[in-house]
Amino acid sequence: MEVVCPICNGLQSILISCPSCTGRMEDGGILEDYYGPYSPYMDWPALQQTSSEGQCVHLLYCPACHYDTRVAWELILV
């Protein structure tokens, strides 16, 4: 069994409304992708050290009004 993020692996959809304009929030990817030029290429154990244990933090944004927020999803066992 493996511990994975349900959002990164397409196991769960994001159904969150923007608190600013009520538009649908979209996934901007995992927060670690924004840390530096090589962060998307780092292996998973290295990334887990920079985020909350047992969670995967994603940047969500609204394409209509440009509001953004961070949301942490609990990792699941598959």
N, C-alpha and C positions, 0 to 999 in steps of 0.2 A: 504494500500500500504506500501511497505517496501523498504528501500534503501539498495542495495546490490552491491558487486563488480562483474562485468561481468566475470572476470577471475576466481575468487574463485568459482563461481557458474556455470561455464561451458557454459556461454551464449555467449562467444566470444573466438575465437582462437588467439593464439599468432603467428603472421606471421612476425617476425622480424629477419633480417639477422645479423650475427655477423660482426661488422665493422673491425675485425682483419683478419678473414679468409673466410668470407661470408657464413659460415655454418649456420644452423638454430638454433636460440636461444631457450632454453627450460626454463620453469618456475621452479624456485627453491622454490617457495612458498612466502608467505607474509613476509616482512622484520621483522615484530615483532616476528616471530618464532625463529629468531636468537638472540633475546635480552637476553634470559635466559631460564633456565630449565622449568619454569612454564608458560612461555608466550603463548605456544600453547593452554593452558587450561584456559586462561583468557577469560572473557566474552567480547563480541563485543564492548560495550560502553567503557570499559577500554582501549581497543586497539585503538579506534578512537582517544583518547586523545594523543597517542604517534605518530600519523601520521598526515599528512596534512589533514585539514578538507575537506570532500567531495571527498577524494581520498584514494585509497588502493595501497600501494607501494609494489611491488614484486621484488624479486631478479631474474634476468634472467642470464643464463649462457650458454656458448657454450661447449658442450661435446667434441668437436674436439680440440680446442686450450685452453680451460679453461678460456677464457675471461669472465668477469661478469660485470653486470651493474644493476642499479636500475631504474625501470620504474613505474610511478604513473598512475593508471587508474582512471578515473572519476567514482564515484559511480552512479548507475542508479536506477530509481524508477520502481519497478515491482508490 
